[in-house]
Amino acid sequence: MSRVSFMVSFDAASGLPLHPLAREAWLAALDDGWADPSRLYGSARRARQLLDGARSSLASQLGCRTDELHLAPSGTQALYGGVRGVRAARARAGAHVVHSAIEHSAVLHAAAEGPATAVPVSLLGRVSVDAFAAAVQPDTVLACLIAASHEVGTLQPSLSLPVPVLVDASQAIGRAPLPAWDLLAGSARKWGGPSLGLLAVRTGVRWVSPWPEEGGFPGSVDLPSVLAAAVALEAVAVERVAEDARLRPLVARIRAAAAALPDVEVVGDPAERLPHLVTFSVLYVSGEALVGAFDELGFEVSSGSSCTSSVLEPSHVLVAMGVSTHGSVRVSLSRDTTAEDVDRFCAVLPDVVARLRPP
């Protein structure tokens, strides 16, 4: 089979290309913001002004104060540092961490460095607030709950607990209202920014950096990336309502097309979900084969766990939900996705499944 001339990315949940306005800001900052903002000479002072403005914009969009916002090299490091930092700061109170069974791998790895309890989820991928509260122990120092699953898009409830709550909002920022939080982590790549992580820590929450770095995370400040991230988040905030209304019907088409096929299971909450993401499992077909077949037809989709590695292993999220992990396909749409793209995908879906299934 010859490769088609067009390629459509259906993997927005992994990351997006730079938003056009963010690209302009990033390029401009290369010339105007190259200097070290910690220095005192003129170009450095200009860089400091740009950095302060970008941080202020990011904090405003996230609903926190500028001094509560920490910049990280990636969303993964923001999550890992969030868990480790609370544990270190609250060591005298205990070390126990409560988290959902579907958290990002960074949370799972950090939590596993000490005593931890994983709270199960339902078949739709949602935790029970009561079960989460019941898992809190006298020595619990932190609770972690993702705002919306990277794998299936199910939105989670807000928690009100006697311990700080760390929310991984990487998929929700710019796409859905945020739940209550004490610590908030995010990744600018998910909203059309560059590779940059954010960790917001409410005033009064005890947190110390796990690294001996001024500002909390290793590495110097990449001003062009910070500025581009702020501009991208401002842009998607303006576009959010319109994009939500545009993408939900497109996802509904894919859900319906997949559900109409025999031995195909659409997973996740059908209503209380992110607007741009859908996952389905195809029995008797490997995820790798499905990814390859769709790639040949011009559609870039993902399979397996989205936050552990590039190896196509069964998704720990689907395992925790108790749904099929066979032939999992995650489709996530972006601002560039058109109705025609979705129609073409739905048209080829039945043939791909039929062709790959053993007779």
Summary of the structure (lengths in Angstrom):
residues: 359
radius of gyration: 20.9
end to end distance: 20.5
largest distance: 72.3
contacts: 1264
relative contact order: 0.17
helix: 39%
strand: 16%
